[in-house]
Amino acid sequence: MKIRYTQIEDIPAILAIYNQAKEYLKSQNVNQWQDGYPNEESILSDIKQKQSYVLVENEQVLGTAAIVLELDPNYAYIEDGKWLTTEDHYYCIHRIAVDNTIKGKHFANEFVKYAEKLAKEDHKMSLRIDTHHQNISMQRFLNKCGFIPCGTIYLQNGDKRIAFEKLL
């Protein structure tokens, strides 16, 4: 397996993976990704900004994530806690999803390792990520990967999220 930049031709596979994730979240009564997002427009934006990655094996797309190499404006304000670092020396991970055929086999962790590698090469101090308060499986995943819950952030649309950070 390898991680590479997303290509335009990967979009149908990514949309299928996101649709699986949306169905899973819906089945768990998690009100995350139930409004049409992420969608083709968000994937195209990530590709254009060179922050969309896919996990592939034999050229089959098995997972996707956005690794953002710039500051996230949603992380400027945090309540009910504080970030582990006070400096703005971090990368973000967003929209991690893997195909149902490999779910539970720790392949999503490959994106975390890859983001860590990129961040360390660029002398960043941490990784940040957020998830819905009801998304218990993602919270467990983040804890296993060494992320620490830091407080609550709000997305641009006003939705609340638990914010996590991992020191590098």
Number of C-alpha atoms within 10 A of each C-alpha: 13 13 18 13 17 24 13 11 8 17 17 12 17 25 16 13 21 24 20 16 20 22 15 13 18 14 10 13 11 17 15 19 18 14 9 11 15 16 15 14 10 12 26 16 12 19 18 12 12 15 19 23 24 26 24 15 12 7 11 12 23 23 26 30 26 24 26 20 19 12 14 15 10 16 18 11 12 17 13 9 12 16 20 16 13 8 10 14 16 25 24 23 19 16 18 21 24 26 21 13 8 12 13 10 9 11 17 22 15 15 23 20 12 16 22 24 14 15 21 16 9 13 12 19 19 22 23 24 23 27 20 18 16 16 17 13 11 15 21 11 15 21 15 11 15 14 20 19 21 20 18 21 23 19 13 9 7 9 10 15 21 21 27 25 25 22 15 14
